């Protein structure tokens, strides 16, 4: 649902409410997508996601485990879609935000 001014417009994607006059935006209703990337190359390691799914409700607790691909690789950190570091621990536990999220497990060649 999207509302602009005082007249709501119905029939748009569920979970989206935008009130432009008040400057309030809410998109935390419904499920959101978690996308995981592996860098610098996909064969550098793997990631397990618990629970094993790709869509989550806001507030769901998610555990990610980054696993290096063996000798020659080590885990460096987790970064978000803005390339900001969110954790240096290979085991990362967080609460799903009210929006889609992309995280990258970064590995380094040793």
C-alpha positions as a Python dict, from the first residue, in 0.01 Angstrom:
ca = {
    (1, 'X'): (0, 0, 0),
    (2, 'X'): (133, 343, -82),
    (3, 'X'): (-15, 664, 49),
    (4, 'X'): (80, 1004, -86),
    (5, 'X'): (-66, 1302, 95),
    (6, 'X'): (-400, 1198, 237),
    (7, 'X'): (-526, 976, -47),
    (8, 'X'): (-399, 616, -25),
    (9, 'X'): (-337, 422, -343),
    (10, 'X'): (-423, 54, -299),
    (11, 'X'): (-312, -253, -491),
    (12, 'X'): (64, -206, -475),
    (13, 'X'): (315, -445, -322),
    (14, 'X'): (234, -565, 28),
    (15, 'X'): (440, -427, 310),
    (16, 'X'): (518, -88, 160),
    (17, 'X'): (378, 229, 307),
    (18, 'X'): (516, 568, 213),
    (19, 'X'): (378, 885, 366),
    (20, 'X'): (554, 1164, 184),
    (21, 'X'): (399, 1457, 371),
    (22, 'X'): (520, 1335, 707),
    (23, 'X'): (847, 1191, 580),
    (24, 'X'): (770, 848, 729),
    (25, 'X'): (859, 540, 529),
    (26, 'X'): (776, 194, 655),
    (27, 'X'): (869, -124, 472),
    (28, 'X'): (902, -369, 759),
    (29, 'X'): (580, -560, 700),
    (30, 'X'): (607, -899, 528),
    (31, 'X'): (904, -1110, 436),
    (32, 'X'): (1232, -983, 300),
    (33, 'X'): (1509, -1146, 98),
    (34, 'X'): (1853, -1231, 232),
    (35, 'X'): (2115, -1260, -43),
    (36, 'X'): (2460, -1401, 36),
    (37, 'X'): (2769, -1341, -179),
    (38, 'X'): (3116, -1494, -151),
    (39, 'X'): (3421, -1284, -237),
    (40, 'X'): (3670, -1266, -403),
    (41, 'X'): (3562, -1582, -590),
    (42, 'X'): (3280, -1828, -517),
    (43, 'X'): (3524, -2114, -463),
    (44, 'X'): (3699, -1928, -176),
    (45, 'X'): (3453, -2068, 74),
    (46, 'X'): (3093, -2144, 155),
    (47, 'X'): (2820, -2011, 382),
    (48, 'X'): (2554, -2190, 581),
    (49, 'X'): (2236, -2003, 668),
    (50, 'X'): (2023, -2107, 966),
    (51, 'X'): (1732, -2134, 929),
    (52, 'X'): (1789, -2262, 575),
    (53, 'X'): (1571, -2021, 376),
    (54, 'X'): (1607, -1701, 173),
    (55, 'X'): (1302, -1502, 292),
    (56, 'X'): (1259, -1382, 649),
    (57, 'X'): (1024, -1177, 862),
    (58, 'X'): (1164, -865, 1026),
    (59, 'X'): (1311, -963, 1362),
    (60, 'X'): (1386, -1325, 1266),
    (61, 'X'): (1717, -1440, 1417),
    (62, 'X'): (1958, -1561, 1147),
    (63, 'X'): (2291, -1738, 1192),
    (64, 'X'): (2550, -1729, 914),
    (65, 'X'): (2862, -1945, 921),
    (66, 'X'): (3141, -1868, 674),
    (67, 'X'): (3363, -2168, 600),
    (68, 'X'): (3693, -2126, 411),
    (69, 'X'): (3748, -2365, 122),
    (70, 'X'): (4041, -2533, 293),
    (71, 'X'): (4410, -2460, 284),
    (72, 'X'): (4490, -2137, 109),
    (73, 'X'): (4186, -1937, 229),
    (74, 'X'): (4083, -1770, 552),
    (75, 'X'): (3776, -1572, 646),
    (76, 'X'): (3823, -1193, 663),
    (77, 'X'): (3483, -1034, 743),
    (78, 'X'): (3117, -981, 658),
    (79, 'X'): (3016, -670, 466),
    (80, 'X'): (2675, -534, 371),
    (81, 'X'): (2547, -402, 38),
    (82, 'X'): (2711, -65, 115),
    (83, 'X'): (3049, -240, 160),
    (84, 'X'): (3044, -159, 532),
    (85, 'X'): (3194, -416, 767),
    (86, 'X'): (2926, -569, 990),
    (87, 'X'): (3132, -842, 1159),
    (88, 'X'): (3479, -997, 1171),
    (89, 'X'): (3351, -1323, 1318),
    (90, 'X'): (3292, -1612, 1078),
    (91, 'X'): (2983, -1699, 1285),
    (92, 'X'): (2749, -1401, 1249),
    (93, 'X'): (2415, -1389, 1431),
    (94, 'X'): (2177, -1101, 1362),
    (95, 'X'): (1815, -997, 1351),
    (96, 'X'): (1662, -958, 1004),
    (97, 'X'): (1591, -590, 935),
    (98, 'X'): (1269, -462, 782),
    (99, 'X'): (1414, -461, 430),
    (100, 'X'): (1596, -686, 184),
    (101, 'X'): (1957, -747, 281),
    (102, 'X'): (2272, -845, 93),
    (103, 'X'): (2575, -969, 284),
    (104, 'X'): (2914, -1077, 154),
    (105, 'X'): (3145, -1330, 317),
    (106, 'X'): (3493, -1202, 234),
    (107, 'X'): (3783, -1446, 224),
    (108, 'X'): (4153, -1380, 167),
    (109, 'X'): (4409, -1594, -9),
    (110, 'X'): (4689, -1695, 230),
}
